[in-house]
Every structure is written in structure tokens, then in C-alpha cells.
Amino acid sequence: MIRDITLGQYYQVESTIHRLDPRVKLGGTLLFIISLFLFHNWLGYLIAAIGLCSVIALSRVPFKFMVRGMKSILFLLLITVAFNLFLTPGTALVTIWKITITIEGVKTALTMAARLTMLIIGSSIMTLTTTPNNLTDGLERMMRPLKVVKVPVHEVAMMMSIALRFIPILLEETDKIMKAQLARGADFESGNIFRRAKAMVPILVPLFISAFRRANDLAMAMEARCYRGGDGRTKMKPLIYSRADYMAWGCIVLYLVISIVLGRIAF
């Protein structure tokens, strides 16, 4: 289960999506997520799914690698679907004892499942195709207007990038600790939910210690290299839009127009 989490990981391969400016990928991901909440029918979700599959094909990241990342939120997805399925009032479709499944509940449950699935996969594409350094640069450039209101843009972008970068590292550390505990006879599967939660304590303690140690090592390394924030710093590889980036923005705008217009038409 730990290895199934793909958020924050970078999949190194040569592709069109990998070569795009990080600002394009950040902006495109944000607009794609917003568009998922503006549809009123399944035509909009179908267009979104086609667009998402096209980006996955262009990224050359194996589809099974992205689907594997869905396993980590499967429990949350099932709870969301169940709540919408059984608690949404409307026209009764099936009644079992005191539980009633409505037509509106089925539609809402399927809609939420589609939104969550495409949201997670769409966000994963951004991190799988963007290095942490490029992600930091892209965030900093996109948030530059916030400097007017004295927001430390560089520091905020770096913290977000470090947090994403630490996700796969901490997951790998958790996997190692779990294997070490299993080798010593630990049992994380049997028993009720409270017993399983108690069995996780021997994992959480060394994990927190390891996280604080890594954070301290990183802070010392940055201090040893005379890091003093973003003021006056230059970029080894400055971000410059290419022709492919402008074409990508055009495709994003075209997708938004088609999907939102057709997705809001009532049938």
C-alpha cells in the first residue's frame, strides 16, 4: 500500500509533457481541477476523460503506474461513494430494509467518483512529469504578483516543493520500518481497528524521528551553502516559454471552452 502512493514522485522519461514549462503544467492542472466542478452532465466528464487520456499518452508514463496510485485513496473513494449513494434524497430506486438508494444518489455517487479519480490522476501527472527544482521555479514565478503584498514567494514555493519531495522519501522510510517490524514479529493486519491503530505506534515513533532528522540535515546543508532566501538570487536555467508551451496553453483554453460549454448543456 505504501509503494502505491505516486504523488510527489518523478517519473524520468523523454516526452512532450516533460519538456513543457512547469508554469504550463501547474496552470493546466489547476484549470483542469476547476473544470471538473463546473460540469452538469456526463458529456463534460467524457471530454475531460478524453483530454486526460491524451495527456497521459503524451507523457509516456505507464497508465498502470498512475492507476496504482489510486489504490491509496480507494478507501476514501468508497466512503465518498457510499455516503452519496445512501444519504442523497430523491426518487427511490431500490429499498432494502431501511436503506433507500435513489436515482439522484446514484448520479451523485458516480459524479463524485469520476471527479476524485480524474482529480488524483491529473495531479499525479504534474508531479510525475516535473522535477522538484522546476516545480519550485514554476510556483515562484506564478506567485510573483503576491510580492506586492509582502508575501515571501520564494520561501513559500520552496516549502511546497520540499514537502512534495519528502513524500516519496518518507514513504520509502515507512516501508523500511514496516519490514523491519514485521521481521521482528509485528502484526499489522489482524485484530480490530483499534488494535491495528495501536500496532502502528512502533512505526510512527521512528518515522517522526527520521523526519525531524532529515529536516535538520536539510536545514544545516542549506545554511552551510549560505542560503539566505530568494532576494538577489539568479537562475541557472531561467524559465522561458517556447512554441510548444504556447501551443499547450492554446490546447488548455480550447479544452476549457469545449468541455465547459458542452458540459453545462442540460439534456
C-alpha positions in Angstrom: 0.0 0.0 0.0 2.8 2.4 0.8 4.5 1.9 -2.5 1.2 2.5 -4.3 1.3 6.2 -3.5 2.7 8.1 -6.5 2.0 11.7 -5.5 5.3 13.6 -5.3 7.3 11.1 -7.3 9.1 12.0 -10.6 9.0 9.5 -13.5 12.0 10.2 -15.7 11.4 9.7 -19.4 11.6 11.8 -22.5 8.2 13.1 -23.6 6.4 16.2 -24.8 4.8 16.8 -21.4 8.1 16.5 -19.6 9.6 19.2 -21.8 6.8 21.7 -21.1 7.3 24.8 -18.9 6.3 24.0 -15.3 4.1 27.1 -15.3 2.0 25.5 -18.1 1.7 22.2 -16.2 0.8 24.0 -12.9 -1.8 26.3 -14.6 -3.2 23.5 -16.7 -3.6 21.2 -13.7 -5.3 23.9 -11.7 -7.7 24.8 -14.5 -8.4 21.1 -15.2 -9.4 20.5 -11.5 -11.6 23.6 -11.5 -13.3 22.5 -14.7 -14.3 19.1 -13.1 -16.7 21.0 -10.7 -18.4 23.0 -13.5 -20.0 20.2 -15.4 -23.7 19.5 -15.3 -23.8 16.3 -17.5 -21.7 13.3 -18.5 -20.6 14.8 -21.8 -18.3 17.2 -19.9 -16.8 14.3 -17.9 -16.4 12.3 -21.1 -14.5 15.2 -22.7 -12.4 15.6 -19.5 -11.5 11.9 -19.6 -10.5 12.0 -23.3 -8.3 15.0 -22.6 -6.7 13.3 -19.5 -6.0 10.1 -21.5 -4.4 12.2 -24.3 -2.1 13.9 -21.8 -1.2 10.5 -20.2 -0.3 9.2 -23.7 1.8 12.2 -24.4 3.6 12.0 -21.1 4.7 8.4 -21.8 4.2 7.5 -18.2 2.7 3.9 -17.9 -1.0 4.1 -17.2 -0.7 1.2 -14.7 1.7 3.4 -12.7 -1.0 6.1 -12.4 -3.8 3.6 -11.6 -1.6 2.1 -8.9 -1.6 5.5 -7.2 -5.4 5.2 -6.9 -5.1 2.3 -4.5 -4.0 4.6 -1.7 -7.3 6.5 -1.9 -9.6 3.6 -2.7 -11.0 3.5 0.9 -11.7 7.3 0.8 -13.3 6.8 -2.6 -15.6 4.0 -1.4 -16.7 6.0 1.7 -17.5 9.0 -0.5 -19.5 6.9 -3.0 -21.4 5.1 -0.2 -22.4 8.4 1.6 -23.7 9.9 -1.6 -25.4 6.7 -2.6 -27.3 6.1 0.6 -27.8 9.6 2.0 -29.0 11.5 -1.0 -32.8 12.2 -1.0 -34.8 11.8 -4.2 -36.8 9.3 -6.2 -36.4 5.8 -4.7 -34.7 3.3 -7.0 -34.1 0.4 -4.6 -35.2 -0.1 -1.0 -33.6 -2.7 1.3 -34.9 -2.7 4.8 -34.4 0.9 6.0 -31.8 1.8 3.3 -33.0 3.5 0.2 -31.0 4.1 -2.9 -32.3 7.0 -5.0 -31.7 7.9 -8.7 -30.2 11.2 -7.6 -27.9 9.3 -5.2 -26.6 7.1 -7.9 -25.9 10.1 -10.2 -24.2 12.0 -7.4 -22.1 8.9 -6.4 -20.9 8.3 -9.9 -20.2 12.0 -10.4 -18.1 12.2 -7.2 -16.2 9.0 -8.1 -15.4 10.4 -11.6 -14.3 13.7 -10.1 -12.0 12.2 -7.5 -10.4 9.7 -9.9 -9.6 12.3 -12.5 -8.5 14.8 -9.9 -6.0 12.4 -8.4 -4.7 11.2 -11.8 -4.5 14.8 -13.1 -2.5 16.0 -10.1 -0.2 12.9 -10.3 0.7 13.7 -13.9 2.0 17.1 -12.8 4.4 15.7 -10.2 5.3 12.7 -12.3 6.5 14.9 -15.2 8.0 17.8 -13.3 11.3 17.8 -11.3 11.2 19.3 -7.8 13.5 22.2 -9.0 11.3 23.0 -11.9 8.2 22.8 -9.7 9.8 25.3 -7.3 10.7 27.7 -10.1 7.3 27.5 -11.6 5.5 28.1 -8.3 7.7 31.1 -7.6 7.1 32.7 -11.0 3.3 32.1 -10.8 3.1 33.6 -7.3 5.4 36.6 -8.1 2.5 39.1 -8.1 2.0 38.3 -4.4 5.2 40.0 -3.6 3.3 43.3 -3.8 1.5 42.4 -0.5 4.8 41.3 1.1 4.3 37.5 0.7 7.6 35.6 0.8 7.0 33.9 -2.5 10.4 32.2 -2.8 10.2 30.7 0.6 6.6 29.5 0.2 7.4 27.9 -3.2 10.4 26.2 -1.7 8.5 24.8 1.3 5.8 23.4 -1.0 8.4 21.8 -3.2 10.3 20.3 -0.3 7.0 18.9 1.1 6.3 17.2 -2.2 9.8 15.9 -2.4 9.7 14.5 1.1 6.5 12.4 0.3 8.3 9.6 -1.6 11.2 9.7 0.8 9.1 9.3 3.9 7.0 6.6 2.2 10.2 4.7 1.5 11.3 5.2 5.1 7.9 3.9 6.3 8.2 0.8 4.1 11.6 0.0 5.5 10.4 0.4 9.1 7.4 -1.8 8.5 9.6 -4.5 7.0 11.9 -4.3 10.0 9.0 -4.5 12.4 7.5 -7.5 10.5 10.9 -9.3 10.7 10.7 -8.9 14.5 7.2 -10.5 14.6 5.0 -7.4 14.4 1.4 -7.9 13.1 -0.4 -5.1 11.4 -3.2 -7.0 9.7 -5.1 -9.0 12.4 -7.4 -7.6 15.1 -10.0 -4.8 15.1 -9.4 -1.3 14.0 -8.2 -0.2 17.5 -5.7 -3.0 17.7 -4.4 -2.1 14.2 -4.0 1.5 15.2 -2.1 0.5 18.3 0.2 -1.7 16.2 1.1 1.4 14.2 2.7 3.2 17.1 6.1 1.3 16.7 6.1 2.7 13.1 5.1 6.3 13.9 7.8 6.9 16.5 10.9 6.1 14.4 9.2 7.7 11.4 8.8 11.0 13.2 12.4 10.8 14.5 13.6 10.1 10.9 11.6 13.0 9.5 12.9 15.5 12.1 16.5 14.3 11.5 16.1 14.7 7.7 14.6 18.2 8.2 17.6 19.1 10.5 20.1 17.8 8.0 18.5 19.7 5.2 18.5 23.0 7.2 22.2 22.5 8.1 23.0 21.8 4.4 21.2 24.9 3.3 22.9 27.0 6.0 26.3 25.6 5.0 25.7 26.7 1.4 24.9 30.2 2.6 21.2 30.1 1.7 19.6 33.5 2.6 16.3 33.4 0.7 15.3 34.4 -2.8 16.4 38.1 -2.9 19.1 38.7 -5.4 19.3 35.0 -6.5 19.7 34.2 -10.2 18.6 31.0 -12.0 20.9 28.7 -13.8 18.1 27.7 -16.1 15.6 30.6 -16.4 12.1 29.7 -17.4 11.3 30.9 -21.0 8.2 30.0 -22.9 8.8 28.1 -26.1 6.5 27.5 -29.1 5.3 24.2 -27.6 4.3 26.0 -24.4 2.1 28.5 -26.2 0.5 25.6 -28.2 -0.1 23.8 -24.9 -1.9 26.9 -23.5 -4.0 27.0 -26.6 -5.0 23.4 -26.1 -5.9 24.1 -22.5 -8.1 27.1 -23.4 -9.7 25.0 -26.2 -10.4 22.2 -23.8 -12.0 24.6 -21.2 -14.2 26.2 -23.8 -15.5 22.9 -25.3 -15.8 21.0 -22.0 -17.5 23.7 -20.0 -19.9 24.8 -22.8 -20.9 21.2 -23.6 -20.7 20.1 -20.0 -23.2 22.7 -18.9 -25.8 21.9 -21.5 -28.9 20.3 -20.0 -30.3 17.2 -21.7 
